Amino acid sequence: MAQLEAARLAWGLWADDIRQLAEQHLGISDLLDERVLDDPGYGRALDIGGPVGKAVAAAVAALRAAGGGEGCGGVCPCVAVKAQIGSPHP
């Protein structure tokens, strides 16, 4: 689940980079300037956030339902599969 949360954080950092590019393009530096919200690139970056958040939440729910994740005592389904196939990667 830590990797899923890292993915959500990565999206946020990417979207923030897009915001900064929009600010540079518009020549503004005020974080509260609403003109940046009208930038199509930043708008698309924000729009992606909804599905990303839902996908992460669904994956976390699926892991929990399968007995995985942080509450699984360290034995997540992916670890069991890797052990079964003899994967050298933890």
N, C-alpha and C positions, 0 to 999 in steps of 0.2 A: 504494500500500500504506500510505502514511502516513495516508490518509483512513480506511482500514479500522482501523488501530491507534487512530486518534482516536475512531472509533465504539466500539471496545472500551473505551477509557478513559472515554468518556461514559457507557456503561452502568455502569461501576464507580462513577463519581461519583454517578450517579442512585441506585444501590443504597445507597451510603453515606448519601445524603440520607434514604432510607427508613429506614435503621438509626437515624439521629439522631431522626427523628420517632417511631419506636417507643420509643426511650429516653426521649424527652420524655413520651410518653403513659404509659409505665410509671413515670416518676419516678426513673429510674436514670441514672447517669453513668459507670458502670464498663464499659469496652469489653468486658471479659471476662465480664460478667454474662450467664449463659446464658438468662435469662428473655427477653431480646430475640430469641433464636432461635426462641422459641415464638410470637412475634408473627406472625399470618397474613400481613400485608402485607409484612413483611420476608422471610418465608419464600418468598412468591411472587416477590419481587424477586431473591432468590438463585436460585430455580428457573429463572428466565429466563436466568441467566448461562450455563448449560450450552449451550442452543441458540444463544445469541449467540456464544459462543466457537467453537462448531462451525461456524457460518455464516461467521464471519470467517476461520477456518482454511481452509474450503472455497473461499472467494473468493480468498484468497491463493494457494492451490494452483492454482486455475483461471487466475489471472493469470500465474503462473509458467509453467504449461503452454502458455499462449497467447503466451508471449514477452513478457509485460508485467511490471510491477513494477520494483523497484529494480535488478535485474540485467539490464535490457533496454537499457541504454545510452541511456536517456532517451526511447526510442520505444515507448510503451505502446500497446496496441491502441486504447484510447479516444482517444488523440491522433491516431492514423491515421484513425479514423472521423470525428472532428471536422474534420480537414483535408479529407477526401473530401466532406463535406456543406457545407463552407465556413462552419463555425460561427465566430462572432466571439469566442467564449469560449475561453480557453486550457484 
